[in-house]
Amino acid sequence: MKVAMTNPKTGEIREVKVGWSWILFLFSGFFGLPLFLRKLHIWGGIFLVLWVVYLIAPSMMQNEEEALGLMILLNLFFLGLQIWLGIKGNEITAKNYLEFGWHFTNPDSDEVRFAKGKWGINV
């Protein structure tokens, strides 16, 4: 199920899915690109920083075992973040749009009421 959101300044309409986000789960690890496209710049920045750490930190380790341990730890952290974003990503996206002045296109529809309840929005 998707809900439509409208930017009153530009008239742009975007649909936000209610529930699991496959896009964020599968692709947010690629430099945070889907996060930047959803205007979630802080989360995108977090993934960029993690990529820099992932690329640079293992070469700074004393031996290969430490580097491998760090890479495994970072991979598990990435996986945990991606699962969390898969669960909460659409909610974060919708709340971000609302903070930027967007509004629901059909605020009285059953889909929007369901989404508001699921996301804990009282607008």
Secondary structure, DSSP 8 states (H G I E B T S, - for coil): -EEEEE-TTT--EEEEESS--HHHHHHTTTTTHHHHHTT-HHHHHHHHHHHHHHHHGGGGSSSHHHHHHHHHHHHHHHHHHHHHHHHHHHHHHHHHHHHTT-EESSTTSHHHHHHHHHHT---
